[in-house]
Amino acid sequence: MARVGGRNPVMSWIAGIFCAGVIAALLWLALPMAPMLVGYVGDTLRAVSPGVG
């Protein structure tokens, strides 16, 4: 893999870990909505599917 001039690998790792932490925090905050989302998707599929339920 070609190296790009002016990029510090240590800073790249720090930025990657920071980004992964932000994504993990957003997923953690979104967890309480999971049961509502599952219910919404289930209700929508039951409403769209003919002859089921």
Buried (B, 14 or more C-beta within 10 A) or exposed (E): EEEEEEEEEEEEEEEEEEEEEEEEEEEEEEEEEEEEEEEEEEEEEEEEEEEEE
